[in-house]
Amino acid sequence: MNFPQFAFNNVKRNASAYMAYLFSSAFMVMIFFSYSAFIYHPQLKETLMGAMARSGMSIATYIVYVFAFFFVLYSIGVFIKSRNREFGILTILGAEAKQINGLIFLENMMIGTLSIVIGIVFGLLLSKLFLLICSKVMDIDELPFYWPGKAMLLTILCFGVLFFTISLFTLLFINKRKVLELLKGSSKPKQEPKTSARLALFGTVLLAIGFASLHVGTLNPVSLMVAAFTGIAGTYFFYSQLSVWMIKRLQRSHQLTWKGINLLWMSEMSYKIKDNTRILFLVTVMTSLACMSVGFVLASKQTTEAAYKNNPFAISYTMNDSNHLNDELKEIDEQLKEAGLTFKQATIETIYNKISASEKSYLQLVSLQQYNQFALEMDAAPVTKLSDGEAMLVQSPEAEKKNADIQGTTIGIQRVNSVQTIALKQRTDAIANLTWAGRVLILPDQDYEAIKEEKSNNKNAVLPSIHYKTINEKGIPGQNDPETKVGETLTAWNKSLMDQGKTSNYLTARGETYFSKKNAMALFSFIGLFIALIFSISSASFLYFKLHTELVVDGIMYRSLSKMGLSSKEMNKSATRQIALLFFIPIIVAAIQSLVVLGPILNYISIPYVRGPVFLATTAFLALQIIYFLIVRARYIQAVNHNMV
């Protein structure tokens, strides 16, 4: 048997340990290859979103590659540490350091080569489906299958260099080890986990500072950096100090500790959490990033859909310029009729005026008579008579969720030389989308006319607008439906006129706005989904690696306990609880962190939906984690059962 055969037999013999590592590495290779195949597609540059899609995919490949580097580096380090005893025996049998180094290098390159081959093969098999999904998600013409030679060459080169470099670098993990140290391997007796109440308190303070920087005061880049630093550092101290400290406090409760098998798994759990601090920290950070990414995508999607559904106006036209106005309105009517849309229209006049809620708070004011006439024509509920000194604030559902600057039962309206304070009523109605902000303040006719008179010298303050509402709507239209097409046509027409300086009138079309936002998020959604999936699979792999390296020591412990009377059922229950805590604590922490971080960030960019998207994202990752947990638990317990008497 020659040296390469010896290395191959080692890999074959340790297949159970290498399987998760091989699968995760091959999956990263497949995603990298698929993204590269999309980037180099010959027809991509002919599409409207080609440049943006190529840039987005390029960024995604960099992220996958950098993450793959650290993943492979860590994984190989774990495997080498678990095989120290084996290397020590080889040294006693006469193997030289360069031979052991060569063995490690060959094994790593074998696994790396196999990962590259499997990743590219599956990438080729799924490339047609991948290109089809990309085309649908990004709303571009379907990209046909082609032979991705450049992508294949790039993938082989990049990951070949990656595995070669790391295989050389990891030799440093073993070169300076003495034979006796190698023989002890991972069987060294563990020291009792020590914690510091001060460090536990320090970790809690860091987490509190991170929370406060996001939720107290105005969000800004500095507060985000502070939150990121303190949150990450606090998470590390949570696992290394606070969680172990809490378990030790629980162990002092004799009523709890001496019940059933609690003594067994609780005493062992403090060791496992302390030993796995870096793993749990890393898994939590990756899961948090994945949950935030998916939660952000879902929240943006939900906000975009809600903005369309809650806007009753297919077309809104703000009339700042009376020149050529009749011709422009005629063009809009003709385009709507040519598209076969049945619609009703109504005109309304508003005044853009400052209110005293804050220095930057402005509202569009409308008279009671005008509003009720507009509401009647648009099938909305009118406002009952307002008394002198009263006003009604009408907000769209989205505006009500986004804004909290107007509170209380009064509001101040800026007049020429004073602030007029009036009683305030509030109502939520989609008709408020007649303004761009989704908010309109209804005043008694005499108050409105008085303010209009004050604004007579400011032509830009009084804003007449006309709104078109389609009849027999059927929910969100498709990309090629008449409303979407006529909206895109009219928006392009209006933009052309404005660019040429022929008009200052401004047109918005809800269908065009919806699909422009949807298409802008499509690329990010697609990339984020796959990267989140990589994080999820890698997190499970990290935990599996760590449990596998501890299997020998755990097997000896459970064998000794079985001689003392521990049954297989009790062992299974104890092991299940320990593995479950390692798998699911990071999910719980990640869910809390996602809610804490995403809430203020989404509110800052006027996205009101937070809890629902984060809950869906966390549930999805929890479902995946349950699958990983069941697989790892079954293999772990099967291995430990072999050691039971």
VOGURO-144084 format. One line per 2 residues: number of its first residue (from 0); their letters; for each residue y, x, z of C-alpha. Coordinates in pm, 1 decimal. Each point is the difference from the previous one (the first is absolute). Layout:
BEGIN
NUM) a) Y/X/Z | ...
***
This chain:
BEGIN
0) mn) 0.0/0.0/0.0 | 330.9/152.4/-110.7
2) fp) 337.6/-34.7/172.6 | 135.7/-292.6/-209.9
4) qf) -324.6/-191.5/60.5 | 35.9/62.9/372.8
6) af) 355.9/-139.1/-10.6 | -116.8/-301.1/-202.5
8) nn) -279.9/-73.5/250.3 | 252.6/17.1/284.4
10) vk) 219.6/-258.6/-170.9 | -303.3/-216.7/-73.5
12) rn) -124.7/26.7/359.5 | 342.0/-97.2/138.5
14) as) 48.1/-284.1/-248.6 | 57.5/-259.1/272.7
16) ay) 291.0/201.6/137.3 | 151.1/75.0/-339.4
18) ma) -34.5/-353.0/-139.9 | 324.0/-145.8/137.8
20) yl) 189.3/317.1/-91.8 | -144.6/-4.0/-351.8
22) fs) 77.9/-369.3/-48.7 | 360.0/35.1/123.8
24) sa) 64.5/311.1/-210.8 | -149.0/-162.2/-311.1
26) fm) 213.7/-309.8/56.3 | 316.6/213.8/15.7
28) vm) -104.3/180.7/-317.2 | -60.1/-335.2/-170.7
30) if) 343.7/-134.4/98.7 | 171.2/323.8/-106.4
32) fs) -184.5/-6.3/-332.8 | 80.4/-369.2/-56.8
34) ys) 370.7/52.4/69.4 | 1.7/303.5/-230.4
36) af) -176.4/-197.7/-274.0 | 272.1/-261.9/25.6
38) iy) 280.3/260.3/-7.8 | -133.8/166.5/-317.1
40) hp) -77.4/-324.0/-184.9 | 146.6/39.5/-352.9
42) ql) 134.5/-357.3/-15.0 | 174.5/3.0/338.1
44) ke) 323.3/149.4/-134.9 | 32.0/-292.0/-243.4
46) tl) 27.4/-257.6/280.6 | 324.9/-107.3/170.1
48) mg) -120.0/111.1/345.2 | -170.6/312.6/-132.9
50) am) 236.2/259.6/148.5 | 18.7/-168.7/341.8
52) ar) -376.9/-57.4/10.7 | -68.7/362.5/-92.2
54) sg) 240.6/127.0/267.9 | -152.3/-226.8/264.1
56) ms) -356.0/102.1/-86.1 | 99.5/368.2/2.3
58) ia) 133.7/-34.5/354.2 | -321.7/-176.5/98.8
60) ty) -214.6/284.8/-136.9 | 201.8/251.9/204.3
62) iv) -54.6/-207.0/314.5 | -374.6/-31.0/-66.0
64) yv) -31.4/373.5/-70.8 | 190.9/114.2/309.9
66) fa) -196.3/-239.6/219.2 | -327.7/114.8/-159.8
68) ff) 85.5/361.5/87.2 | 39.0/-71.0/371.7
70) fv) -295.8/-239.3/2.3 | -236.0/257.0/-153.0
72) ly) 136.0/277.6/222.3 | -58.0/-200.8/316.0
74) si) -340.5/-130.1/-107.1 | -136.5/343.5/-84.0
76) gv) 131.7/135.6/329.5 | -186.9/-273.5/189.0
78) fi) -325.8/69.9/-185.7 | 22.1/373.4/63.4
80) ks) 57.6/-58.8/369.5 | -304.6/-227.9/18.7
82) rn) -220.9/269.5/-157.0 | 101.7/292.5/221.0
84) re) -343.9/13.3/159.7 | -162.8/24.7/-341.0
86) fg) 228.0/288.7/-97.9 | -77.6/174.9/328.1
88) il) -374.7/-17.0/-69.7 | 53.2/138.5/-350.6
90) ti) 197.4/287.9/151.4 | -284.1/82.4/242.7
92) lg) -246.7/-7.3/-292.8 | 203.4/269.7/-169.9
94) ae) 244.5/-186.1/-219.9 | 319.8/193.5/-53.4
96) ak) 344.4/-153.8/34.9 | 59.2/15.2/-375.1
98) qi) -330.6/-182.3/-62.4 | 93.2/-281.9/238.1
100) ng) 343.5/-14.7/-161.0 | -164.2/-18.3/-340.7
102) li) -230.4/-278.0/121.7 | 292.5/-205.1/132.3
104) fl) 197.3/61.1/-318.7 | -289.5/-106.7/-223.8
106) en) -69.0/-314.7/202.5 | 365.6/-103.5/-9.1
108) mm) 24.8/61.6/-374.1 | -319.5/-199.5/-60.1
110) ig) 139.1/-297.2/188.4 | 336.7/40.4/-174.2
112) tl) -155.5/21.3/-347.1 | -216.7/-304.6/66.7
114) si) 307.0/-191.7/125.5 | 191.9/85.9/-317.0
116) vi) -289.5/-104.1/-225.4 | -63.1/-328.4/183.8
118) gi) 373.2/-80.6/16.5 | 55.4/59.8/-372.7
120) vf) -316.8/-187.4/-102.8 | 94.3/-307.8/201.5
122) gl) 359.8/35.2/-115.0 | -117.9/-10.4/-362.4
124) ll) -228.3/-296.7/65.5 | 284.4/-193.6/164.4
126) sk) 284.8/129.1/-220.7 | 4.8/-306.7/-224.8
128) lf) 21.5/-228.9/302.3 | 263.6/224.9/161.5
130) ll) 218.1/-2.5/-313.6 | -38.4/-377.7/-28.0
132) ic) 105.9/-51.8/362.2 | 295.0/239.4/-45.8
134) sk) 112.4/-192.4/-308.3 | -22.3/-335.7/176.2
136) vm) 167.3/112.9/321.0 | 288.8/173.2/-179.6
138) di) 28.0/-274.5/-260.9 | -25.3/233.2/-299.6
140) de) -206.2/-25.7/-317.9 | -369.0/57.0/61.4
142) lp) -87.5/369.2/-22.5 | -323.0/60.4/-194.4
144) fy) -269.3/245.7/108.3 | 37.1/356.8/-121.9
146) wp) -177.3/327.8/70.9 | 214.0/154.1/280.3
148) gk) -56.5/367.2/-78.9 | 327.3/118.6/155.6
150) am) -60.4/-201.6/316.0 | -352.8/135.2/28.3
152) ll) 115.8/359.0/-45.1 | 282.9/-45.3/253.0
154) ti) -235.5/-152.4/257.7 | -260.7/275.8/-37.3
156) lc) 267.3/270.0/21.2 | 189.1/-147.2/299.1
158) fg) -302.3/-83.8/212.7 | -186.3/312.8/-107.6
160) vl) 289.5/208.8/131.2 | 16.7/-219.2/311.8
162) ff) -367.9/40.0/93.3 | -1.0/370.7/-90.6
164) ti) 310.3/73.1/209.8 | -119.3/-195.3/302.1
166) sl) -350.2/148.8/-23.7 | 156.5/346.9/30.2
168) ft) 243.4/-106.0/269.9 | -265.3/-157.3/224.1
170) ll) -187.4/330.3/25.9 | 263.5/90.4/258.6
172) fi) -152.9/-262.6/230.4 | -312.8/206.6/56.8
174) nk) 76.7/365.0/-74.7 | 127.0/84.8/349.9
176) rk) -270.3/-185.4/191.6 | -252.3/199.6/204.9
178) vl) -374.0/-67.4/-25.3 | -26.6/-142.5/351.9
180) el) 293.6/-232.0/-66.2 | -162.9/-118.4/-321.5
182) lk) -331.9/-62.0/173.0 | 166.0/-218.2/261.8
184) gs) 142.0/-206.4/-284.7 | 126.9/-333.1/120.3
186) sk) -228.8/-3.2/303.3 | 251.3/159.5/234.9
188) pk) 43.7/-205.6/317.6 | 306.0/-217.2/-14.3
190) qe) 270.5/38.1/256.3 | 118.7/-311.2/176.3
192) pk) 292.4/-146.1/-195.8 | 323.4/75.1/177.2
194) ts) 313.5/-207.7/-27.6 | 352.4/32.7/121.2
196) ar) 188.7/-301.1/131.7 | 320.2/169.5/-112.8
198) la) -124.3/46.3/-356.1 | -131.0/-358.2/-4.6
200) lf) 343.4/-117.3/113.7 | 165.6/227.5/-257.2
202) gt) -211.3/-158.2/-276.9 | 101.3/-346.8/118.5
204) vl) 367.1/102.7/-0.7 | -33.0/134.0/-356.1
206) la) -146.9/-330.1/-118.3 | 277.7/-190.7/178.7
208) ig) 265.7/218.8/-166.8 | -159.3/-65.0/-339.7
210) fa) 2.5/-373.3/62.3 | 361.0/2.5/120.1
212) sl) 123.8/206.0/-295.8 | -132.1/-267.6/-236.3
214) hv) 94.2/-313.6/192.0 | 323.3/94.3/178.5
216) gt) 316.4/44.6/-201.3 | 34.0/32.9/-376.7
218) ln) -285.5/147.4/-201.6 | 91.1/327.2/-174.3
220) pv) -172.9/316.8/-128.4 | 45.9/178.8/333.0
222) sl) -160.0/-280.9/200.2 | -289.5/-9.2/-248.2
224) mv) -58.2/374.2/41.4 | 14.1/-31.7/378.6
226) aa) -244.5/-291.6/-9.4 | -239.5/189.9/-227.7
228) ft) 1.3/316.2/214.9 | -26.7/-171.5/339.4
230) gi) -250.8/-256.8/-127.5 | -236.0/262.8/-142.6
232) ag) 32.7/228.4/303.5 | -38.1/-294.9/237.2
234) ty) -317.6/-109.2/-180.7 | -150.8/345.3/52.8
236) ff) 79.6/-6.5/371.9 | -138.1/-354.9/17.3
238) ys) -343.8/127.8/-98.2 | 6.7/340.9/169.5
240) ql) 147.7/-113.9/332.6 | 80.1/-367.7/49.1
242) sv) -328.8/-153.7/-120.1 | -212.7/250.5/196.4
244) wm) 220.0/-52.5/305.7 | -50.6/-377.8/-28.7
246) ik) -379.5/37.9/-27.1 | -3.1/222.8/308.5
248) rl) 194.6/-263.8/189.0 | -251.6/-263.7/-109.6
250) qr) -284.8/221.1/121.5 | 143.7/-17.3/351.2
252) sh) -81.4/-370.6/6.9 | -353.7/-5.9/141.8
254) ql) -34.9/-370.4/-75.2 | 55.8/67.3/-369.2
256) tw) -158.1/344.0/-35.5 | -329.9/-75.9/173.2
258) kg) -64.4/-317.7/-196.5 | -286.6/23.2/-251.3
260) in) 31.6/300.4/-230.3 | 376.5/32.6/48.9
262) ll) -43.4/324.0/195.0 | -179.9/157.6/-295.1
264) wm) 234.5/-90.0/-284.5 | 325.1/21.0/199.8
266) se) -71.8/349.4/132.0 | -103.4/117.4/-345.7
268) ms) 299.3/-173.9/-163.0 | 256.1/215.6/179.2
270) yk) -172.4/309.0/-143.5 | -19.6/-147.1/-349.4
272) ik) 364.3/-105.8/-13.7 | 112.8/340.1/129.6
274) dn) -227.7/183.9/-246.6 | 102.8/-224.8/-287.3
276) tr) 374.8/-3.2/68.1 | 90.8/160.5/-331.4
278) il) -239.1/-222.0/-194.8 | 123.2/-321.5/160.9
280) fl) 360.1/112.9/-45.5 | -56.5/82.6/-367.1
282) vt) -188.3/-324.8/-67.0 | 273.5/-203.2/171.6
284) vm) 277.5/163.6/-201.8 | -185.8/-52.9/-329.3
286) ts) -88.2/-360.2/85.9 | 360.3/-70.3/104.0
288) la) 131.4/138.4/-329.1 | -254.9/-203.9/-193.7
290) cm) 80.0/-320.8/193.5 | 373.4/53.6/-44.1
292) sv) -41.8/63.0/-371.7 | -210.6/-311.8/-56.5
294) gf) 214.8/-205.2/239.7 | 316.8/100.8/-186.5
296) vl) -153.4/-97.6/-334.8 | -120.8/-337.4/132.6
298) as) 334.7/-73.2/167.9 | 191.6/83.0/-318.3
300) kq) -233.5/-217.8/-205.5 | 32.3/-291.2/243.8
302) tt) 380.7/31.2/6.0 | 22.0/6.0/-380.2
304) ea) -220.5/-308.7/-35.1 | 187.6/-188.1/273.6
306) ay) 334.9/82.7/-163.7 | -119.1/-161.8/-323.1
308) kn) -162.3/-305.0/159.6 | 300.1/-74.8/222.8
310) np) 254.9/31.7/-279.1 | 39.6/-336.8/-177.1
312) fa) 219.4/143.7/-276.4 | -163.6/151.3/-307.1
314) is) 336.0/129.4/-126.6 | 325.6/62.0/189.7
316) yt) 322.0/95.1/-177.5 | 304.8/116.4/197.9
318) mn) 316.9/-53.4/-202.7 | 261.2/267.8/68.3
320) ds) 146.2/-0.9/-351.8 | 113.6/-311.2/-190.5
322) nh) 27.0/184.2/-334.1 | -281.7/-106.2/-232.4
324) ln) -150.6/-199.8/289.2 | -83.1/-303.6/-214.0
326) de) -181.0/218.5/-254.4 | -199.8/168.3/274.5
328) lk) -102.7/-330.4/161.4 | -96.1/-129.7/-342.3
330) ei) -223.0/304.4/-51.9 | -175.1/-61.3/334.4
332) de) -60.6/-367.9/-83.0 | -140.1/86.0/-343.2
334) ql) -233.3/266.7/136.8 | -137.8/-238.7/264.2
336) ke) -54.9/-274.8/-258.1 | -167.2/240.0/-246.3
338) ag) -238.3/103.7/275.8 | -97.6/-365.5/45.6
340) lt) 124.1/-20.6/357.6 | 126.6/-329.1/141.8
342) fk) 278.9/65.3/246.5 | 294.9/-142.5/188.9
344) qa) 319.0/187.5/75.6 | 289.2/-22.7/244.0
346) ti) 319.0/193.7/65.3 | 142.8/94.7/337.9
348) et) 295.4/207.0/124.1 | -8.6/234.2/301.4
350) iy) 247.2/230.4/174.9 | -99.8/349.7/110.3
352) nk) 151.5/39.3/347.2 | -31.9/224.9/303.3
354) is) -134.6/-134.9/327.8 | 28.9/152.9/344.3
356) as) -371.7/56.0/65.7 | 45.8/369.3/-76.9
358) ek) 229.4/231.5/-193.1 | -211.2/-32.0/-315.8
360) sy) -97.1/-367.7/21.8 | 102.3/-221.7/-288.6
362) lq) -109.6/-349.3/-98.9 | 53.3/-225.0/-298.5
364) lv) 179.1/-317.0/101.1 | -34.1/-340.0/-169.5
366) sl) 160.4/-337.8/57.6 | -205.2/-287.1/138.1
368) qq) 75.6/-221.2/-301.9 | -108.4/266.7/-251.0
370) yn) -315.2/88.2/191.0 | -117.5/-362.1/28.5
372) qf) 63.4/-60.1/-370.2 | -194.0/315.4/-88.1
374) al) -284.0/-94.5/237.3 | -21.4/-347.3/-157.1
376) em) -33.9/144.8/-350.2 | -259.7/253.7/116.1
378) da) -211.8/-244.8/206.9 | 89.1/162.7/333.4
380) ap) 98.6/-152.7/333.0 | 376.7/-54.7/43.8
382) vt) 195.1/89.9/313.3 | 135.0/-283.8/213.3
384) kl) 371.2/-24.0/68.7 | 151.5/300.1/175.7
386) sd) 266.9/-56.4/262.7 | 317.7/200.5/10.2
388) ge) -72.8/347.6/133.9 | -370.8/-13.4/-97.9
390) am) -203.3/192.2/-258.7 | -361.3/4.2/-119.6
392) lv) -175.3/329.6/-80.8 | -280.6/-55.1/-250.1
394) qs) -242.4/289.5/-51.6 | -302.9/47.7/-221.6
396) pe) -330.9/70.2/182.5 | 17.9/370.3/-93.2
398) ae) 363.5/36.7/109.6 | -77.7/-161.8/334.3
400) kk) -277.8/255.4/64.8 | 209.1/297.7/-112.3
402) na) 330.4/-73.9/172.0 | 80.4/-31.4/367.3
404) di) 371.4/80.9/-7.0 | 113.6/-360.4/47.2
406) qg) -103.9/-137.4/337.5 | 141.4/-256.3/239.7
408) tt) 178.2/-330.6/-52.6 | 329.1/127.9/-144.4
410) ig) 110.9/220.1/-287.2 | 327.7/168.7/-83.5
412) iq) 143.2/-22.7/-352.9 | 256.9/256.3/-101.0
414) rv) 325.6/-160.7/-112.0 | 317.7/170.3/-124.0
416) ns) 143.1/92.0/338.6 | -258.9/-126.9/244.5
418) vq) -365.2/-84.9/67.0 | -90.8/-369.5/-3.8
420) ti) -276.0/-79.0/249.3 | -207.4/-306.9/-84.4
422) al) -316.8/-164.1/132.9 | -313.7/101.2/-186.1
424) kq) -310.9/-189.4/-101.9 | -289.7/160.5/-187.2
426) rt) -263.2/-115.7/-247.1 | -270.1/165.0/-210.7
428) da) -18.3/-113.9/-363.2 | -101.6/177.2/-321.2
430) ia) 311.8/-138.7/-172.1 | 194.2/279.4/176.5
432) nl) -130.7/228.9/-276.8 | 301.2/-120.8/-199.9
434) tw) 156.0/320.7/143.1 | -143.4/348.8/-47.2
436) ag) -38.5/44.2/378.8 | -174.2/-335.3/50.3
438) rv) 267.3/-114.8/248.8 | 285.2/-248.6/-38.4
440) li) 244.5/-135.5/257.5 | 101.3/-364.5/-54.0
442) lp) 349.7/-92.6/115.0 | 190.5/-330.0/16.5
444) dq) 190.4/-52.4/-325.5 | 344.3/51.3/155.6
446) dy) -98.7/334.4/158.3 | -153.9/118.9/-326.3
448) ea) 308.1/-91.3/-203.0 | 225.8/175.6/249.9
450) ik) -199.4/323.1/-29.5 | -9.6/-34.6/-379.9
452) ee) 378.5/-25.7/-2.5 | 22.1/320.8/203.1
454) ks) -225.2/171.4/-256.1 | 202.9/-118.9/-300.6
456) nn) 121.5/353.4/-73.3 | -352.4/143.6/14.5
458) kn) -186.4/-114.9/-309.8 | -322.3/177.9/101.4
460) av) -26.6/-193.2/327.5 | -69.5/-338.1/-161.4
462) lp) -341.6/4.5/-169.0 | -108.3/-293.1/-219.5
464) si) -365.5/4.4/-103.0 | -244.7/-211.1/-196.4
466) hy) -366.2/-35.9/90.3 | -296.4/-117.9/-207.6
468) kt) -303.2/-161.7/157.8 | -315.4/-50.8/-205.7
470) in) -194.4/-324.0/31.5 | -376.4/-25.3/60.9
472) ek) -39.5/352.5/137.2 | -356.2/126.4/62.6
474) gi) 44.6/289.5/239.7 | 41.0/364.0/-94.9
476) pg) -12.9/39.5/-380.2 | -188.2/266.4/-191.9
478) qn) 156.7/297.1/-173.4 | -10.1/-180.8/-335.7
480) dp) 97.5/-348.4/119.6 | 317.6/-157.9/-152.7
482) et) 210.2/29.9/316.3 | -76.7/371.5/35.5
484) kv) 61.7/73.7/-367.4 | 328.5/-191.3/-21.4
486) ge) 110.5/161.9/327.2 | -66.2/348.4/-139.2
488) tl) 180.3/-89.5/-325.0 | 307.8/-142.1/173.9
490) ta) 17.6/285.9/251.5 | -10.1/256.9/-281.0
492) wn) 262.4/-199.3/-194.5 | 232.4/-19.5/302.1
494) ks) -45.0/370.8/78.2 | 86.7/87.2/-360.1
496) lm) 321.2/-203.0/16.7 | 98.2/160.0/330.0
498) dq) -72.8/352.5/-127.7 | 222.6/-68.9/-301.2
500) gk) 279.2/-128.9/224.5 | -8.0/-344.4/-163.5
502) ts) -57.9/-191.4/324.7 | -0.9/38.0/377.0
504) ny) -212.4/-311.1/50.9 | -331.3/77.0/165.7
506) lt) -338.7/-162.6/-65.4 | -312.5/11.6/214.4
508) ar) -341.5/-142.1/-91.6 | -255.8/-42.0/277.3
510) ge) -297.0/55.9/-233.4 | 141.0/326.5/-132.5
512) ty) 96.0/111.8/351.8 | -347.4/-79.9/131.9
514) fs) -186.4/193.3/-268.8 | 237.6/296.9/5.4
516) kk) -61.5/38.0/375.6 | -370.8/-64.4/-39.8
518) na) -37.0/260.4/-274.9 | 202.3/252.2/198.7
520) ma) -239.3/-40.0/294.1 | -315.8/-13.6/-213.4
522) lf) -25.2/375.8/-48.9 | 62.8/74.9/366.4
524) sf) -253.4/-267.4/101.5 | -268.4/139.6/-226.0
526) ig) 48.4/361.4/110.4 | 37.7/-92.3/366.6
528) lf) -322.9/-201.5/-1.8 | -214.2/290.6/-120.5
530) ia) 166.2/253.9/227.9 | -49.0/-236.9/295.0
532) li) -365.9/-31.4/-97.5 | -31.7/379.5/-5.6
534) fs) 151.5/17.9/347.2 | -240.7/-266.6/123.7
536) is) -312.4/169.6/-137.8 | 115.4/341.6/120.8
538) sa) 67.8/-133.7/349.7 | -354.3/-131.5/24.3
540) sf) -131.5/331.7/-134.4 | 189.6/196.7/264.8
542) ly) -155.8/-209.1/276.2 | -344.5/30.4/-155.6
544) fk) 32.7/380.2/-24.4 | 99.4/25.8/363.8
546) lh) -280.6/-223.7/124.0 | -250.8/190.8/-210.3
548) te) 107.1/334.9/145.8 | -44.3/-140.8/352.5
550) lv) -338.0/-152.5/-80.1 | -204.5/295.6/126.0
552) vd) 172.2/8.2/338.9 | -7.7/-380.4/30.8
554) gi) -369.0/-5.0/-93.1 | -82.7/245.5/279.1
556) my) 201.6/-206.9/248.0 | -168.2/-328.0/-96.3
558) rs) -344.6/162.3/9.4 | 65.8/115.9/356.2
560) ls) 125.6/-345.5/95.9 | -305.1/-165.2/-155.2
562) km) -222.7/214.5/226.8 | 200.7/-138.4/289.6
564) gl) -72.5/-358.8/-108.8 | 270.7/-86.6/-255.7
566) ss) -144.8/-246.7/-250.1 | 65.1/4.7/-374.6
568) ke) 184.8/-331.8/29.4 | 236.0/141.2/263.2
570) mn) 51.0/315.8/-205.4 | 82.8/-205.1/-308.8
572) ks) 250.7/-209.1/193.6 | 169.9/305.7/150.5
574) at) 18.2/185.3/-334.5 | 128.5/-311.4/-176.8
576) rq) 287.3/-39.6/244.4 | 100.8/364.2/-31.9
578) ia) -11.2/-2.9/-381.1 | 184.5/-334.0/-11.4
580) ll) 284.8/136.7/210.8 | 31.6/306.0/-224.7
582) ff) 6.6/-217.0/-312.9 | 219.8/-287.7/114.8
584) ip) 256.3/152.5/238.9 | 181.3/163.2/-296.5
586) ii) 11.1/-335.7/-181.4 | 160.0/-171.8/301.1
588) va) 253.2/280.3/48.4 | 75.8/7.1/-375.3
590) ai) 59.1/-377.3/-5.0 | 247.4/24.4/288.8
592) qs) 177.9/294.7/-161.3 | 21.6/-182.4/-333.9
594) lv) 164.1/-302.4/162.0 | 242.7/216.5/198.6
596) vl) 101.4/213.5/-299.7 | -11.3/-247.2/-288.6
598) gp) 192.4/-275.3/180.4 | 343.2/168.8/15.6
600) il) -46.6/177.3/-334.8 | -80.7/-322.6/-185.6
602) ny) 281.8/-183.8/175.7 | 237.8/278.3/-101.9
604) is) -85.9/-52.9/-367.7 | 13.5/-381.3/40.0
606) ip) -374.1/-69.3/-6.4 | -61.3/-261.8/271.4
608) yv) -380.1/-12.1/-11.8 | -163.3/252.9/234.6
610) rg) -276.7/-133.0/223.5 | -201.3/-179.5/-267.9
612) pv) -22.7/297.6/-240.8 | -75.6/246.5/281.6
614) fl) -268.3/-234.9/133.8 | -161.2/-27.9/-345.9
616) at) 12.7/378.0/-52.4 | -147.0/68.3/344.3
618) ta) -270.9/-262.2/-51.7 | -98.5/161.2/-330.4
620) fl) -27.8/344.9/158.8 | -183.0/-148.0/297.7
622) al) -255.5/-155.8/-235.9 | -55.1/337.1/-169.7
624) qi) -21.0/173.1/337.0 | -264.2/-248.7/117.8
626) iy) -211.2/85.1/-304.9 | 38.8/374.1/65.6
628) fl) -75.5/-56.1/369.8 | -323.6/-187.5/-71.0
630) iv) -119.1/270.9/-239.3 | 86.2/289.4/233.2
632) ra) -135.4/-180.5/306.5 | -334.5/-66.8/-170.4
634) ry) -40.8/365.2/-103.9 | 116.6/134.0/336.8
636) iq) -228.3/-221.8/208.6 | -293.6/69.0/-232.5
638) av) 50.8/373.8/52.4 | 40.2/-31.6/378.2
640) nh) -307.5/-223.9/30.5 | -213.6/287.8/-128.0
642) nm) 91.3/191.2/316.6 | -97.5/-278.9/238.9
644) v) -321.2/42.9/199.1
***
